[in-house]
Amino acid sequence: MSKLPYTKKYPERKIVLEEDGWEIKVYDKYVMMDRKGFEELLRRGRFYGLYSRVTGLDN
């Protein structure tokens, strides 16, 4: 999973969903996580609005 080239401008905040064991790295409003976790959070409606860009989604 590649990092966004401009993430160093923003402080990194980690959100850990303890009940699920997923760790989401948040750079400002940009989110990096794997596709399975992203789809699962969308399915549950628990993405907390942090979805400006998700990396690692190969179409």
Secondary structure, DSSP 4 states (H G I P E B T S, - for coil): -PPPTTGGGS-EEEEEETTTTEEEEEETTEEE--HHHHHHHHHHT--TT--S-EES---
